[in-house]
Amino acid sequence: MSFDPMAVAVDWLDAYRAGDIEAILEMYAEDAVVHCGCGGVKTITGRQALRAYWLDRLREYPAGTLDDLNHSDDGTIISYVTSTGVMSALFAFDATGRIKELDCSPSH
């Protein structure tokens, strides 16, 4: 099955902006890993940990507008505005188009 990695990244940002925790979690592969460089580096794995991470993100750091969107060798890079500034997220996907790895951090 074919998918558009840039469209998945935009759908992710749309779900984030809408505060739709179920839509966000559905986008992740079962074995997904999130590396978060916000306020200290954290690595998040497992469904319960992802849910807790996203509940905090949605409450404390709601996403605003899209800043930039680009292809990368590993997937897609999206930049977006939050209450603390511009964030950058690098997505890597599995063959079905689900997020297998997300690296996010403040943009420099």
N, C-alpha and C positions, 0 to 999 in steps of 0.2 A: 504494500500500500504506500502510496506517495503522499507527502504532505509538504506544506510550505512553512519552513522554520520561522520566517519573518511574521507570517500570519499567526502562528502559535504564540510568538512573543507579544504581539499586539493583543491577542485574546487574553493572555495572562495579565497584561497591564489593565485591560478593560475590567477583568474580574477583580483585580486588586483595587482599582478605583471604585468599583461598585461595592466593595466589602463582602464579596461572595465567597466565603470560605470553602463551601462545597465545590464550587467550580474551580477554585484554585487547586485544591487537593486532588481533584480528578485529573488535572493536567500532569501530575507527577507519576512516574513509573513507581512500581511497588518498592524497588530498591534504590530510589532516588537519594541523592546526597546534596545538601545545601551547605555551602561554605559562605558564611556571612562575616564580612569585615567591618561591620557597624558596631562601634562601641566595644571593640575587642573581638578577636577572631573566634568564631564559633563554627562547629561542624554539626549539622543536624541530620539524623537518619531515623528512619522508622515513622510510621503513620502517626502515632501519638505525639512524638516529638515535633513532627511537621505541623500538626494541628496546633500545638501549644505555641510554636514559633509564629505561625501565621495569625493566631488570635492576638498575640502581642503586637505584631507588625501592623495589623489593621487598626488596633486601638491607638498605638503610640506614634506610628509613622504612616499615616494614610498617604496614598499615592495621588499625585496631581497630574499635570499634563506631561505628554510625551516630549522629551528633549531631543532625542536622536535615535536612529535605528539603522543598524548595519549588519551585513554578513560578516562572519569571521571564519577562519579555517575550521574551527571546532563547532560552529553553530551560528548563533545570532547574538549580537550585543545590542542591548536597549538601554537608553538613559532616560530617566524620568525625574520629575520634581517631587520632593517630599517637604515636610515642614522643616527638615534639617538641611535642605539643600538638594543638589542634583546627585542622584544615585546611578550607578552603572551595574548592569547585570549581564553576565555572560551565560548563555544557555547551551547545553549539549543535550541532544535528543537520542532516544532509542529509535529503532526501525519503525515503530508505530506512530512516532510523533509525540510521544510523552517525554517530559523533562526527566533526563536521567541525572543531570548535574546542573547546579546553578551556583555561580560564584558572583556574589554581590558585594559592593563596597561603595563608599562615597567617590564620586568623580573628582579628578584632580585638575 
